[in-house]
Each structure stands twice: as structure tokens, then as C-alpha cells.
């Protein structure tokens, strides 16, 4: 659970603070955040199905 959350936190901070200027990098970070959100959702679903 930590890896997706860490990625989300780091990338969202970088984007919010304006640290990323290149539009392609911004898109890449947003794509990664979306992928990590899906991964986190899958992990939570697995935990709930085992409980």
C-alpha cells in the first residue's frame, strides 16, 4: 500500500508546487498517478475480499 501512496503524494506535491514545467512530464506524472490509483484500488479490494 505504501508504494502507490508514496508515488501519489510525491507526484501531486510536485505538480501542485509547479515544480514540473514540461507538459509531457506533467502528462506522464498524471498517467502514473492514475495507474497507481488503480493499483491501490485493486490492493484494497483484495484486502477486503480476504477479511
Number of C-alpha atoms within 10 A of each C-alpha: 11 8 11 20 14 12 16 20 12 14 19 15 12 15 15 10 9 10 11 14 10 9 9 10 12 17 11 12 20 16 12 16 20 14 14 19 16 13 15 17 14 12 14 13 11 11 10 9 8 7 5
